Amino acid sequence: MTIEVSDITPKIGAEISGLDISKPLAPEVISELRELFLRHLVLVFRDQSLSREDHKRFSGYFGELHIHPSHRSGLNKGGDPEIFVIDTPADAPRSNGEAWHSDVSCEAIPPMASLLYVTKVPDNGGGDTMFANMYEAFSELSSDLKALLMRKTAFHDGEIDLRSYGIKLRAGQEYPQASHPIITRHPETGVPLLFVNSSFTSHIEGMPRWESDMLLSGLYDFVAKNARIQCRMKWTPNTLVMWDNRCVQHQAIRDYAGFDRYGERVSILDGKPPEAA
């Protein structure tokens, strides 16, 4: 079996071909995929025919399966707790993940990676996903700003994301909140990166709120408008994409109102909370 790799951009993303991930994989193949994952941060596998068990088995090669807080809190009742369904009907007012974010960074130990399998793409050709390399985002900051942010933590609040979908917790329901360093170090590569995002980060701790808002809005704008650190991935039916939440943000582009889209996501854990660089 020969794995073929095609870079999406020089900074982030690669398409992987020559591999049927519905079948059990040999240890040496898994090892090679781990190396490619750390190098490219986003891996794309097209034309895959996966059952839910196939999807979970492949995800399990890289970490422990994560249960989304919507299942743990009771907001999402029924179904497989290890599967997060992303079902956007044609008349939906919004879709999942329209703002730049790292998946559920409000967790004390956020998922290390997410693996989304999309089986239905919008008939109008929309629904691409943008990804951003947060190693590069940190690298491009000035020395003075790096020095300031290195000393700071930020508060991540899951209810910010819920409110964006019009969801309010009922009495007795809880959703994760956590403080994380703004500049973290990837646990496997050791490279520093920027770890704040507009979907979950509430504020920088230990400074006036207006200063926090000014800094965070600037950082969000910098990531969103910096094409040098981004790639854009076009979905085709039966494509699985895995990305490293520890050093990648993503945004689902909502340009398919009136058309439907369906996918299922499995997220995985490495058991390591974000650590300061």
HELIX and SHEET records of a PDB file:
HELIX    1   1 PRO A   27  HIS A   40  1                                  14    
HELIX    2   2 ARG A   52  GLY A   60  1                                   9    
HELIX    3   3 PRO A   69  ARG A   72  1                                   4    
HELIX    4   4 MET A  134  SER A  139  1                                   6    
HELIX    5   5 SER A  143  MET A  150  1                                   8    
HELIX    6   6 GLY A  158  SER A  164  1                                   7    
HELIX    7   7 ARG A  209  ALA A  224  1                                  16    
HELIX    8   8 ALA A  227  ILE A  229  5                                   3    
SHEET    1   A 7 GLU A   4  ASP A   7  0                                        
SHEET    2   A 7 ALA A  14  SER A  17 -1                                        
SHEET    3   A 7 VAL A  42  PHE A  45  1                                        
SHEET    4   A 7 THR A 239  ASP A 244 -1                                        
SHEET    5   A 7 ALA A 113  LYS A 120 -1                                        
SHEET    6   A 7 ARG A 261  LEU A 269 -1                                        
SHEET    7   A 7 GLU A  64  LEU A  65 -1                                        
SHEET    1   B 7 GLU A   4  ASP A   7  0                                        
SHEET    2   B 7 ALA A  14  SER A  17 -1                                        
SHEET    3   B 7 VAL A  42  PHE A  45  1                                        
SHEET    4   B 7 THR A 239  ASP A 244 -1                                        
SHEET    5   B 7 ALA A 113  LYS A 120 -1                                        
SHEET    6   B 7 ARG A 261  LEU A 269 -1                                        
SHEET    7   B 7 PHE A  84  THR A  88 -1                                        
SHEET    1   C 3 GLN A 230  MET A 233  0                                        
SHEET    2   C 3 THR A 129  ASN A 133 -1                                        
SHEET    3   C 3 VAL A 248  ALA A 252 -1                                        
SHEET    1   D 3 GLN A 177  PRO A 181  0                                        
SHEET    2   D 3 THR A 153  ASP A 157 -1                                        
SHEET    3   D 3 THR A 201  ILE A 204 -1                                        
SHEET    1   E 2 ILE A 183  ARG A 185  0                                        
SHEET    2   E 2 PRO A 192  LEU A 194 -1                                        
END                                                                             
